[in-house]
Amino acid sequence: GRKAWLFAGSDRGGERAAAMYSLIVTARLNDVDPHVWLADVLARINDIPNPRLHELLPWHWKAHQQVHNTIAA
């Protein structure tokens, strides 16, 4: 964070760091554990067709997890 983000090594590295930080903050803003969410998304992304990729966004993922947990309980 803070000033350390100024030194990403290269422009491309800075863009990648910004993208990852954006994903993590978006998950946190939606009350989703970023580690759990990213692990699940990375495990499932290859099996989901393009028209359904929106289901992996944190706000949709959280709603799906809540429904799935309710059914499992």
C-alpha positions in Angstrom: 0.0 0.0 0.0 0.6 3.7 0.1 3.9 4.7 -1.4 5.1 1.2 -2.0 2.6 1.0 -4.9 4.6 3.6 -6.7 7.4 1.0 -7.3 5.8 -1.9 -9.2 8.9 -2.6 -11.2 7.4 -1.6 -14.6 4.3 -0.1 -16.1 2.9 -3.5 -16.8 3.6 -4.7 -13.3 1.8 -1.6 -12.0 -1.2 -2.3 -14.2 -1.4 -5.9 -12.9 -1.0 -4.8 -9.3 -3.8 -2.2 -9.8 -6.1 -4.9 -11.3 -5.5 -7.3 -8.4 -6.0 -4.5 -5.8 -9.2 -3.5 -7.5 -10.5 -7.1 -7.3 -9.6 -7.4 -3.6 -11.1 -4.1 -2.7 -14.3 -4.9 -4.6 -14.7 -8.1 -2.8 -14.2 -6.4 0.6 -16.7 -3.7 -0.2 -19.2 -6.5 -0.9 -18.5 -8.2 2.5 -16.8 -11.1 0.7 -13.6 -12.7 1.9 -11.2 -12.0 -1.0 -9.1 -15.1 -0.5 -12.1 -17.5 -0.5 -13.7 -15.7 -3.4 -10.6 -15.6 -5.6 -9.8 -19.3 -4.9 -13.4 -20.3 -5.9 -13.4 -18.1 -9.0 -10.0 -19.4 -10.2 -11.2 -23.0 -9.6 -14.5 -22.5 -11.5 -13.7 -19.9 -14.2 -12.7 -22.5 -16.9 -16.0 -24.4 -16.6 -18.3 -21.4 -16.9 -19.4 -20.2 -20.4 -18.9 -16.5 -21.3 -22.6 -15.5 -20.9 -22.5 -16.6 -17.2 -19.2 -15.0 -16.2 -21.1 -12.3 -14.4 -22.1 -14.9 -11.8 -18.5 -14.8 -10.5 -18.6 -11.1 -9.6 -18.4 -10.7 -5.8 -22.0 -9.4 -5.4 -23.5 -12.3 -7.4 -21.1 -14.8 -5.9 -22.1 -13.8 -2.4 -25.8 -14.3 -3.1 -25.1 -17.6 -4.7 -23.0 -18.8 -1.7 -25.7 -17.7 0.7 -28.3 -19.7 -1.2 -26.0 -22.7 -1.5 -25.2 -22.6 2.2 -28.9 -22.4 3.1 -29.6 -25.4 1.0 -26.7 -27.4 2.5 -27.8 -26.6 6.1 
